[in-house]
Amino acid sequence: MDMTKLKQLDSSRWTTEAGADNVLLYGSRDLLESMDDKVLEQITNVSQLPGRVGPAMTMPDAHWGYGFPIGGVAAFDPAQGGIVSAGGVGYDISCGIRFLRTNLRWKDIEASAWSLSGELFQHIPAGVGEEGEVRLSDDELDEMLRGGARWALDRGFGTAEDLEYVEETGTMPGAKPEFVSDMAKRRQRGQMGTLGSGNHYLEVQMVDRVFDRATADAWEVREGQVCIAIHCGSRGLGHQIGSDYLLSMAKAASRLGITLPDRELACAPIESKEGQEYLGAMAAGVNCALANRQILTHLTREVFARTFPGATIETLYDVSHNTCKREVHVVGGIERTLYIHRKGATRALGPGHPALPVPYRATGQPVVIGGSMGTGSYLLAGTPESEERAFSSASHGAGRSVSRRAALKRWRGRQLVDELREAGIIIRTKSMRGVAEEAPDAYKDVDSVARATEHAGLARRVAVLRPKVCVKG
């Protein structure tokens, strides 16, 4: 990014000539310099949309996406003509991470890592268009879209304790399956309980280092422990919802006289027919993703139960990072009901927030910054400051630094798999092309992103984990 276009406010905040009331970028100088200029262009365009409250923001892991930059956060007030944008949520609605802790230590299971990876690879469907054993009728699809993870639990997937630690306790309110197209539903009919492709994964990790001992103890996280991260979203259904409503919103914007700084920012007023229909469809997409991760959690437990009898696997937290959510925030000392777009950003509630499970009200919400398959991931906790600074939002991952097309020219999948195996990381995949696209060095340095997130007061580091087994599509 051309840093001459920015003004530095402090060591972790930057703005433009328009000022920090309009645009705010979080991150270190090095991280911002590594970003494409398109990030600044896109977040500046977002700041021009109607009904915005507070600045349009980018997190330290930002990179350019469709309409909104990935790592973009923006709030809109329906009482002031605020809008909802399908591009501000993204195609992979409710892509997120289910983070699981176990009672196992890596040193005790390391000898079985290869066989474990094979069992997970066989039992967890992954890949482009991959389908699983859970197939739904039309009525069952609608029930799933309304019920989310609770629907999955009612059908024997997982435990009741899981839902306490899932965002929205497993069910996003306001879901309207009738606003989801038949095409979207057809695409999802056989895809429940599947990982998908791209940057999605199931990863067995080891806690490498604890930064915040008190919080780690409260979360029952300790060095050497085996944890599991399941990163996926709403699969074909979410992608189709995004495609359908980008067209709908483009027509609505034209009809309602909304001037778009970029056609990719197609949007509709929150209170409009198109806005309400999208929000109902998007909530259904969120529930699809929550149900999907609930089923995958169950499948993972089945593998571990066979491989390591006596193993326990508990949900630490499940949080989405592609949503638009109706939330109450304090702005200028006044509580306001706003719609918060988080695209490639995660909710990060601070200590004491009533929406948190009781065990986390003293520590703040668990936040996961997912790394690439060869580096590491971070557990963080939401901070009190994040509410004022970013509507309680934080980074969600390392963030791409090299496009998939460029990655294919630079790396070879087979070579990466062999190199990672030498480094003690087992990769199981159906696509060597996909491995090349997701090469570790195609992403920003996750350690830098986590430090910058903490330095900005968005979330504080609790622990870093290193990958040991990674299952990908």
N, C-alpha and C positions, 0 to 999 in steps of 0.2 A: 504494500500500500504506500502511496505517495504521502509521506508524513508532513510535507509542507502544506497539505490541505487540512491538517488537524491543529487544534490548540490543546495543549496539555493542561489539565486542571490539577492533577496530582500524579503520583507515581502509578496509579492504576486507572485513571479516568481521562478520557479525551473527548473533545467535541469538535464542531465545525464552526465556521463563521456565523452560522445561524444560531449557535449558542446551545448550552446544555439543557435548556427547556425543550428543545426540539430533538436533538440527536445526542446520544451518549454511547461511547464505546469503552468497554472494560477490557483491560489486559495490559501486559507489559509492552514496552517499546518493541522488543524483539518479536513478540507474537503479532503485534499489529503490522510491523514491517513485513512479516511473512505472508500477510493476507493479500488477496487479490484486490485491486482497486474497485472491483465490482461490488464488494461488500459495502463499501462506503456509499456507492451510488444507490444500492438497493435500500439500505436503511434510511438514507435521506429521502428516497421516494416514499417509504412507509410513513415517514413523519408528516407527509402532506395529505394523508388520508383523513376523511372527516371524523370528527368526534374523538380525536385522540386525547388522552389524558396523560400528562407526564411525557418524558422523552421516549422516542423510539430507540431501543437499545440493542447492542450486540454483546454477547458473552465472550470471554477470552478464547473460546474455541471456534469462533465464527468463520464461516466460509460461504461463498456465494451459492445460492440455490435458485428455486423457481419463485420469482416475485419477492418474497421475503428472503433475506439471507438465512442460512441455517445457523442457529445460534442467535436468532432474532427474538426480541420480546417487545410487545406493544399492547397498551391497554386502551379500550374504547368504552365510552359512556353512551348507552342507548338513549338517555334523556337529552343528549346533545347531538343526536343524529349519528352516533357512533356506528361503525360498520363491522361486519365479520367478513373475513377473506379466506377462501379455500386455500389460496397460496400462502396464507399466514399460518396454516396448520400443516400443509404438505400432503403429499400423496399417501404416505405411510401413516395413517391416522393411528395415534396412540402407540406408535413404536415406543418401546420402553424396556426396562430391565426388571426382571424378578430376581432378587438377590436372596440366596439361600445359605444358611450356615449349617454345618454338620458337627457331629461329635467326634469326627475323625481328625487325625493328624497326618500330614503328608508323609512323614518319614515312615509311618506304619503301613501305608498303602502304596508307596512308590513302586514296589516290586510288581504290583498288579496293574500298573498304569496302562500298559499296552492292551491287556485284555479288557480293562474297563473302557478304554476308548473304543474298542471294537463293539462292545455291547451297546454303548450309547449310540454309536453310529448306525447300528442295525435297528435299534428300537425307536430312535427319534427321526422321523421323516424330515429330510432337509433337501433343498434344491429348488430350482426354477420350476414352478407348476407342480411341485411334488404334492401328492395327496396322502392322507393317512387312513386309519381304520374307522375314524369317526365320521360317518356320513349322515347328513341331516335332511329331513323332509322339509317342505316349504313351511309347515307350521312350526317345526322344531327350530328352523333358522330364525323365524321371528321371535320365538321364545328366547333363544340365545341372545339375540340383539337387544332384547329388553332386559335380560337378567344378568349378563356378563359372567363374572367369575362365580357368582352365586348360582347361576344356572348350571355351571360345570360341577360345582360342589353337590348340588341336588342330584346329579347323575353319577355320583360316586368318585369324582375326580378331586382328590385332595382332602384336606381336613378343615373343620370349622374354624380352627385357630388361624388358618391362612388368611381368611378374609379380614380379620382385625388389622392386619398389616399390609393391606392392599389399598391404594388410593381409592377414595370414595367407598371404602369397605367392599370393593369388588363390583359395584354396580353404579354406572354413571347415570344420574337422573336425566329425564327429558328425552330418552331415546324414542325415536319414532320410525320403526321399521317400514311403515308405509311410505316414507320419503326416501327409501333406499331402492334403487332401480332393480328390476328383475335380472339385468345383466350382472350387477354387483353380487346379487345373491347366488346366481348360478356359479360365479367364479369361486365362491366360498364354500359351496356345498360339500366338497371333499377335502377342504384344506384346514379344518380344525385339528389342532394338535400337531402342527407342522412348523418348522423353523423358517422356511423360505430361503432366500439367497442374499447376495450382496454382503452388507456388513453385519448381517444377523448371525448369531452364533449361540451355542451352548458351551460354556467354558468352565472347566474345573480349575480352581485357582488355589493358591496357598497364601495365607497372610504373611507377608514378608517383613513388615515393620509397622509398629503402632506409634502414632504421633500423640494421640490424646488418650492416655491410659484410663482416665475416669470414664469417658464416654465409651471406649471399647469394652471396659468391664461391664458397664450397664447394658451393652448390646450383646454381651457374651461372645466377644470377638477377641482372639488372642493369637500371638505369633505362632506360626507353624500349622495353624488350623486349615482344614480343607473347607472351602466355600465354593458355591456354584452360581454363575451368572447366566441367566437366560435372556437373550436380547432378541426380541422380535416384535411384530406388530399385528396389524389387521389383514395382512396378506392381500389377496386379490380384491377383496371387498372394499378395503380402505382405498386402494388405488383407484378403483372404479368410481367410488363416491367423489374423490377428488376430481377426476376427469369430468364426471357428469356436472358437478356444480361450478366448475370453472366456466363452462359454457353458459350455464344458467345465470351466473353472476355477471358475466360480461354483458349479457342482454339486459339484465336489471340495471346495471350501471349506466348503460346507454339510455334506457327508458327514463331513468330518474335524474338524468343530467349530472351524474357524478363524473368529474374529470379525473381520469386515471393518469398518473405520471408514468405508468408502465402498464401495458395491457395484461401483463402477468399478475398484476395486483387486482384483478377482477374481484369485485366485492359487492355487497348489498347492505343496506341499513339493517341493523340487528332486528328492528321491529317490523321490517318488511316481510312480505310473504316469502320471498326467496331466502331472506336471512333466517327466518324461523324454520323453514324447511331444511336448510343446510344444517343448522344447529341440531335438529332432530336426527338427521341422517348421520352427522358426525358423532353424536352421542352413541348411536347404535354401533358405529365403527369402533369407538372406544371400548364398548362392551364386548365386541368381537375380539379385540386384542386382549382384554383382561381374561376372557374365557379361554382364549388360546394359550396364554401363559399359565393359567391354572391347570389345563390338561397337560401341558409339557412338564409342569412341576410333578404331577402324578406319574407320568411316564419315567421321569428321572428317578423318582423314589423307587419305582419298580426295579430299575437296573441296579441301583445301589443295594436294595434289599437282597437281590440274588447274589451280588458280587461280594458284599460285606454284610453278612447277617448281623443284626444288632445296630446297624447304622441308623442314626436319626437325622432327619433333614427338616429344618424349620424355616419358614419364610421370615427373613429379617425385614424386607420391605419390597414393594412393587410400585413403581412410579413411572408415569408416561412422560414422553418428551416431545410429542407432536399433538397439541390440543389447543382448543379455545374454551376457556372455562369461565363460568359466571362466579365471581368471587367478590367479597367485601374487603375493601382496602381503605386505609386512612390516608387521605390526601389533603394537605393543608389543615390538618387537625379535624377533618370531617370524614365520617364513614361514607363511602360511596360504593354502589354496586356497579362493578365494571366487568367487562369481558376481556380476559387476558389471553392474548395469543402467545403461545410458546412453541416456536418451531426449532427443534434441535436445542431445546432448553428444558430444564426440569424444575418443577415446583420445589421450593426449599424453605419450608416453614420453620420459623425460629422457635425457641423454647416457650412453652406456655400456650401455644396456639390450640384452641379448642378442637380443631379438626384432627389433631394428632392422636394416635393411640396413647392411652394413659402412660405406658412405660417410656414414651419418647417426649413427653411434655417437659421433662427436666433437661433433656439433652438437645432438643431440636430434631427435626426430621432427618432420617437417613437419606443421603444424596449419593448417587452413584455416578462417577465419571468413568465411563467405559473406555478402555484403551484398545489398541490394535492387538492382534493375536500374538504378537511377539514382544510386547512391551509390558504393560501392566494396567491395572485399574485402581481407582481410588474410592474409598468410602469417606464421605464427609458428613457433616451435620449442618443443618440450617442455622442461621444466625439471626439475632434480633435486628441487626442493621439491614439485612436483605429486604425486609418489608419496605423500608423507606427508599432504599437504593434501587431495587429492581422488582418491585411487586412480589417479593419472596421468590426469586428465580435464581438459577445458577447454571453453570455449564453442564452439559450432558455427556461429553466425550472429548476425545483428543481433537477431532475436527480435521478434515482432509486438508493436506497441503499440496497434493498432486492429484490431478484428475484421473479417473479410471482409464481413460484413453491413453494418457501419458504413462500411467503405471504399466499398462500392457506392453508399451514399447521399452520400458526400462528393466522389468523383472520377468522371470520365468517361474511359473508355479512350482514345477518339480524341484527346481533348485532351492526355492524358498523352503519347501517342506523339508528337504534334506538338511538345510542349514539350521532350521529351527529344531529339528530332531537332535542335531549335534549339541544344541544349546539346552536340551532337556525339555523341549516343548513338542508334544505330539499333536499333529494336525490330521484330522480325518475329514475328507471332503470328496464330493463327487465332481468337482470342477477345478482343475488346475488354473484355468483362466480366472476363476473367481478368486483364487489365492493370490494371483499376480495383481489383480485389481485392488485387493485389500492388503497389499504388502505393508509391513510395519512402517517402513520409511515413507509411505504415501500419506502418513498422518503427522500432525504436529506432535511435538514431544509432550506426552501426557503429564510428565512431572512438572513441566513448565506451566501447563494449563491449570493443574491442581494448585500449584503455588500462587498463580495469578488470581485464581478464584478465591483463595483464602485471603490474599493480600487486599483484594477489593472488598472484603467483608461480605461476600455473597454466601459463602459456606466455609467451614473450617475443616481441615484435614483430620481424619481419625485414623485411617490405616491405608497402606498400599498393599495390593495383592499382585502376585505374579502368575501368569498363565502356565498351566501344566498340561492340560488336555483341551483341545479346541475342536468342536464339531461344527462344520460349516456346510452350506449347500454347494 
